[in-house]
């Protein structure tokens, strides 16, 4: 279960101006936090900690934030001038995401009343530059938001950063269960799991399928009955093979218990390791993804982890996200599209209509015919994200795209599927994705955008590549070259 996170608001000042000014700063901070917490643009609450006026005060705040599990990040603002050397000791110890707000309490200059008392109190234009220097000097990853704090666009930027920060916090505590190993001979789903835990915080461990089978075997028939009734409420069951649907319900119940007991947020399976299972998990996995678990097929733990993190970042938006795989192209001139799907495992959170439960033969895995949810993906703006291990560094690749309604029905393709137009076009997008080393697996999100993912990558110190409407292959190749040099030099 996700922690009820909050963000700590720290205001910078000093004692040069007297206690009256400090008290005014504190009162202004209370008003700002109250108003920010009333905004629907901020998905999590802001907590006013205090005014930081000395190195000891600031260090104590940072150390408390580091050890408070509910604190997802620190937001700073310099109401007056706060000499930045007093922030060094605290900043060098900070291990939570950090946002610097460059704003001021008043929107406009009080032209007829402005005097030196007003100037001494309202020095954000002055103080935030001093404050910004020390973070740059310390090479600190941070987000800077500039503008007036009451404006919706300012609040939206803060809220977007909050989502990225929550992704970082969830990343640092994420546990991934691998039921079986990676699909044999596949390269892109492999990676350095130790480096991933060091860099990203993910604990990625293998569990024999037999351990899962034990949980499935213990599921009671009465619990399966309840699950089937819930399926009937949410989906249309259009198959006479109810035994297959019941077996998927049994897998779901057993798998859910395993994941809950181990506090796992993501998991993988592979059709090459199904010993003890009657079917490849299909409907069961779709249901778990719908509830927020991250999933990766064929042992793809990187996509599974990213799937869960992006679902967590999108809390409250509810447009949908899913594990996805590029399957085949529609190469019509001036209307080139990608059809994505998987054997079974696409989340119904992206469905354009009420899904149907169907049972069909599956030509992979050598098991019984599995039940699955069948639907088309909805229309809308999306991103597709892929995290790859380049050996020595991770690269997060994001492609902007537009999900569209499939051009025609596909009555002989009984799986969940989505169709999209990648930006700027399929030819440029595919070449850029392949040059970047992007996987055939990705996370499709209707809720997040590239800015969310860029902030997430920067907070964790991983490379970020954005393929979008302005992508030019020649310029992208230069970016790859510069990035390679920077990473080799440790910049």
Number of C-alpha atoms within 10 A of each C-alpha: 7 8 12 11 19 19 24 24 24 23 25 29 25 20 14 12 14 9 11 11 20 23 12 13 22 21 11 16 22 17 12 19 17 14 13 20 15 11 17 12 17 20 21 20 18 22 19 18 17 18 24 24 20 17 17 14 15 23 21 14 20 25 15 13 21 18 11 11 13 15 22 26 26 25 22 20 23 31 30 25 25 27 19 18 15 21 23 17 15 18 20 13 12 20 14 19 26 25 22 22 24 23 21 23 18 12 12 8 11 10 7 6 7 10 10 8 10 13 13 15 19 21 19 24 15 16 21 25 15 17 24 18 13 18 19 11 9 11 10 17 17 18 18 16 19 14 14 18 22 17 11 14 14 17 20 17 18 24 20 21 28 29 26 27 26 28 27 25 23 24 25 17 15 21 22 26 26 25 22 22 22 22 18 11 8 11 11 17 22 18 17 13 17 13 16 17 17 11 16 22 19 22 19 20 15 14 12 15 19 16 12 20 17 14 17 24 13 11 17 12 11 9 12 20 14 11 18 18 10 11 17 12 9 11 16 15 20 11 15 10 15 16 13 22 27 17 21 28 28 25 28 24 21 21 22 21 16 18 18 11 9 12 15 20 26 28 32 25 25 22 21 17 20 21 14 14 18 16 21 27 24 22 29 26 29 24 23 20 26 18 13 21 25 30 35 28 24 22 28 25 29 29 28 28 29 24 30 28 25 29 26 21 25 24 15 10 12 12 17 21 29 30 27 27 24 16 14 12 13 14 12 8 7 8 10 15 24 22 18 21 23 17 18 24 28 34 28 27 22 24 22 14 12 14 19 19 22 22 25 16 12 17 10 10 13 14 16 16 17 24 30 29 27 25 22 23 26 22 18 15 17 24 26 25 28 23 25 20 21 13 10 9 17 21 20 22 27 26 27 21 24 16 23 19 15 18 9 6 9 11 7 6 11 19 24 25 27 27 25 23 21 25 20 18 17 21 13 18 23 18 12 24 19 12 13 20 18 22 20 15 27 26 26 29 25 24 21 24 18 21 15 22 26 20 24 26 23 16 20 18 15 17 17 19 23 21 26 20 15 9 17 14 15 9 10 17 14 11 13 14 11 12 16 14 12 11 13 11 8 7 8
